[in-house]
């Protein structure tokens, strides 16, 4: 089924909470799709996962381990929840940084029942010592835990129930080769098309109990950087403005005003994006390293690389070179700078 054929069906909301029950703190979790029928986009990944689930059920086996990669907010956590539901198992969630010691991991593994799903977000940040325990747990479904130290040390062999590990990462290149090889399914999630985001916004607006005009949905979807999480955040802020303004629906004008208040321009750029481009535009002929950019805009290097750069690269506003980052002519125009302006000390990078 192509993305254009995947149309939101209002009947999918029959088990969703009433709009009055959706609080701000619960909004993001409530808006997550609970089944493949509600999940819009990522059709290749959905098809592959559904085939694997059906095959595992036919064999009476558990699903192979799954590695989901892609930018933040594309649906990796939602897919993990859907997998657990489709497999009739419980979802146990943690993050890579939270597994500080092997004992932390063993405590979780021993709670798993057959068919359960263990979801590890930011799995590329699992410490090396913990990762080694995962090897045998994933492959042989047992762990050997060392008790005590010195001459009194002994090893306890613990057999585990067969489970499915779902790992989510924004930087799959940081996973070691032995770790990656133990996953049977690899799915990379890609940014969503505006038409897909419009379907997601229509579903979210129905859950939130606010009418969303098609023109408003189109406007918000085009500025959401291809990311459902961002689109839903923009929708909630537009809903707030509509509520305070006494508007019964979100139209294009109200959506434009809400995005303007958040500093989101027609390219979907926010303040930090423009600060990055402005930093590069001061010396367009000279590439800047990520450390320099991070220091100038006041963001961490990881945040710039994982959150801001992907959108700027997709838009063609900057490019990576062997010596660093450079702004493009389109990037200069996006922030209202003449492409050949630069710092005025040289003839300019762009013709």
Residue pairs with C-beta under 8 A, 6 or more apart in sequence:
1 43
2 43
3 40
3 41
3 43
3 193
3 195
3 196
4 195
6 40
6 41
6 43
6 196
6 199
7 199
8 40
8 199
8 200
8 202
8 203
9 37
10 206
12 35
12 37
12 38
12 203
13 203
13 206
13 207
15 34
16 30
16 207
17 30
17 207
18 209
19 207
19 208
19 209
19 210
20 209
22 30
22 207
22 208
22 209
24 236
27 208
27 232
27 236
28 229
28 232
30 207
31 203
31 204
31 207
31 208
31 232
32 77
32 78
32 81
33 39
33 40
33 75
33 78
33 82
33 203
34 81
34 82
34 85
35 82
35 85
35 86
36 46
36 49
36 50
36 82
36 86
38 203
39 46
39 75
39 78
39 79
39 82
40 192
40 196
40 199
40 200
40 203
40 228
41 75
41 192
41 193
41 196
41 200
41 228
42 74
42 75
42 79
42 187
42 189
42 190
42 192
44 187
45 68
45 79
45 187
45 188
45 189
48 185
48 187
49 66
49 79
49 83
49 185
49 187
50 86
52 63
52 64
52 185
53 63
53 83
53 86
53 87
56 62
56 63
56 64
56 87
61 162
62 87
62 114
62 115
62 162
62 163
62 164
63 83
63 87
63 164
63 185
64 164
64 183
64 184
64 185
65 138
65 164
65 165
65 166
65 167
65 182
65 183
65 184
65 185
66 83
66 164
66 165
66 166
66 167
66 183
66 184
66 185
66 187
67 123
67 166
67 167
67 169
67 172
67 175
67 180
67 183
67 185
67 186
67 187
68 76
68 79
68 80
68 166
68 167
68 168
68 169
68 187
68 188
68 189
69 76
69 168
69 169
69 170
69 171
69 172
69 186
69 187
69 188
69 189
70 76
70 170
70 188
70 189
70 190
71 170
71 189
71 191
71 227
71 306
71 307
71 310
72 170
72 227
72 229
72 306
72 307
73 227
73 228
73 229
73 230
74 189
74 190
74 191
74 192
74 227
74 228
74 229
75 189
75 228
76 121
76 168
76 189
77 93
77 119
77 121
77 168
79 166
79 187
79 189
80 91
80 93
80 117
80 119
80 166
80 168
81 91
81 119
83 117
83 164
83 166
84 90
84 91
84 116
84 117
84 119
87 115
87 117
87 164
88 115
89 113
89 114
89 115
89 116
89 117
89 163
89 164
90 113
90 116
90 117
91 116
91 117
91 119
92 108
92 111
92 112
92 116
92 117
92 118
92 119
93 119
93 120
93 121
94 108
94 118
94 119
94 120
94 121
95 120
95 121
95 122
95 125
96 120
96 121
96 122
96 123
96 124
96 125
96 126
97 122
97 125
98 104
99 105
99 120
99 126
99 127
99 130
100 127
100 130
101 129
101 130
102 129
102 130
102 133
102 145
103 145
104 130
105 130
105 133
105 134
105 137
106 133
106 143
106 145
106 158
108 118
109 118
109 137
109 143
109 158
109 160
109 163
110 158
110 160
112 118
112 160
112 161
112 163
113 161
113 163
114 161
114 162
114 163
115 162
115 163
115 164
116 161
116 163
116 164
117 163
117 164
117 165
117 166
118 163
118 164
118 165
118 166
119 166
119 167
119 168
120 126
120 165
120 166
120 167
120 168
121 168
122 168
122 169
122 170
123 167
123 168
123 169
123 175
124 169
124 170
124 171
124 172
124 174
124 175
126 134
131 176
131 179
133 143
134 165
134 179
134 182
135 178
135 179
135 182
136 142
136 143
136 144
137 143
137 160
137 165
138 165
138 182
139 182
141 159
141 160
141 161
141 162
141 163
142 157
142 158
142 159
142 160
143 158
143 160
144 155
144 156
144 157
144 158
145 155
145 156
145 158
146 153
146 154
146 155
146 156
147 153
147 154
147 155
147 156
148 154
165 183
167 183
169 175
170 306
171 306
172 180
172 188
180 186
190 226
191 225
191 226
191 227
191 310
191 314
192 200
192 226
192 227
192 228
193 226
194 218
194 221
194 222
195 221
197 220
197 221
197 224
197 226
197 228
197 231
198 214
198 217
198 218
198 221
200 228
200 231
200 232
201 212
201 217
201 220
201 221
201 231
201 232
201 235
202 212
202 217
204 231
204 232
204 235
205 211
205 212
205 217
205 235
205 239
205 250
208 235
208 236
208 239
210 239
210 242
210 249
210 250
211 248
211 249
211 250
212 235
212 249
212 250
213 249
213 250
213 251
213 252
215 251
215 252
216 238
216 250
216 251
216 252
216 254
216 255
219 252
219 255
219 256
219 259
220 231
220 234
220 235
220 238
220 255
220 259
221 231
222 266
222 268
223 234
223 259
223 264
223 265
223 266
223 267
223 268
224 230
224 231
224 234
224 268
225 268
225 311
226 311
226 314
234 255
234 258
234 259
234 262
234 264
235 250
237 258
237 261
237 262
238 250
238 254
238 255
238 258
238 259
239 250
240 258
241 247
241 254
241 257
241 258
241 261
242 248
242 249
242 250
242 254
245 254
247 254
250 258
262 270
263 270
263 271
264 270
265 274
265 334
267 315
267 317
267 334
268 311
268 315
269 277
269 311
269 334
269 335
272 297
272 299
272 308
273 308
273 311
273 312
274 335
275 296
275 297
276 293
276 297
276 304
276 308
276 309
276 312
276 318
277 312
277 317
277 318
277 327
277 331
277 332
277 334
277 335
278 335
278 337
279 288
279 292
279 293
279 296
279 297
280 288
280 293
280 318
280 325
280 326
280 327
280 331
281 327
281 331
281 332
281 335
281 337
281 341
281 342
282 342
282 343
283 342
283 343
284 326
284 327
284 332
284 339
284 341
284 342
284 348
284 349
284 350
285 342
285 346
285 348
285 349
287 321
287 323
287 324
287 325
287 326
288 324
288 325
288 326
289 323
289 324
289 325
290 301
290 304
290 305
290 324
290 325
291 301
292 324
293 304
293 325
294 300
294 301
294 304
297 304
299 308
309 318
309 325
312 318
312 331
313 319
313 320
315 330
315 331
315 334
316 328
316 330
316 331
317 327
317 328
317 330
317 331
317 334
318 325
318 326
318 327
318 328
318 331
319 325
319 326
319 328
326 349
328 350
329 339
329 350
332 338
332 339
332 341
332 350
333 339
339 348
339 349
339 350
340 347
340 348
340 349
340 350
340 351
341 348
342 348
342 349
